[in-house]
Amino acid sequence: ASENSKMSLVPQLNSSAISLLAIGARQKKKKNANVEIQSNGRSTNINNNNTNIIWLGAGSLVQIDEGGRLAIDAINQGSTVSNVIHASGSAATLIVGKDSVLDIKSDSISQNQHLINFALASGTFQFSDAKKINLQRTGIGGTGSNSGLISMGGSTGVLDVDVQSVKQWSNGNLSEEADYNWTPIFNLHVRFTGTVMRLDSVSSISQETVDSFRANFTTQNVQRILFEKIPDVNVTINELSEDKTLEISHVITGIANPGSVIRFTGDVAIPTGTIPSPDMNSIETYHVQADVNGEYRYELPAD
């Protein structure tokens, strides 16, 4: 899909919308491209290049560039076990760029259907600072060792995520209220053996968030996982003056993201900050924290 394009695909019954047959094939949704796929009434239980909604061969790549969107709506699926995105060869890759969207929904009630499946080893699902990654079952299926939104063969498949908030819905929860909500999440690295996860690493700004995530995050036997963008930090500084009779010669004010911490640099006369970093892994200190309205005020020492 070319830059800024829009495309709507409606595959024939039990047929693929996109099939990357050649080894090392590439399918790129370029900047701001919007691709929507609606697959209605699938009954097949086969995984191959003619039946999966998106099928990838060995070494194939599906990439959604910055601002792009790929939405797959699999409806009236019955109990089909045919996966939505299926990579049959090794070393297949799915990459979602900054501010991009991947939205996969299926109403299949089979516990054996996966929304994303890398059948062989070394599959990679990677994104950072995405606008939205939604993996959602809209029908209620059973639970079991093979039930998972994501499945990767071998033991080297990886989910690689950075700078996102994460919500998780337990199996059977079809509401908009998530059972878990973790934010922010950094440096998430998960290995898979089938649907079984091994969490290699995860970071956040509090140990409580990390502990809860490690204890509860999973893509197995859940209804939905949603990764969302954490808003970029924006900082403005109000007008300053060298006229010492004015308050704005020694008081710095402005607007930033509510709750964000700010550090000033550029002059040796500025003292060391006293506010500890909210990031448990950082020893940095800051001068001021924005209030609930995003407003901040810092008064420099006398002279």
PyMOL commands that set and color helices and strands:
alter all, ss='L'
color gray80, all
select helices_A, chain A and resi 207-216+247-249
alter helices_A, ss='H'
color red, helices_A
select strands_A, chain A and resi 6-9+18-20+26-29+34-40+54-56+61-64+69-75+85-87+93-96+101-106+116-118+124-128+132-137+150-162+164-170+180-194+196-203+222-228+236-237+251-255+261-262+275-276+285-286+288-289+295-299
alter strands_A, ss='S'
color yellow, strands_A
deselect
rebuild
show_as cartoon
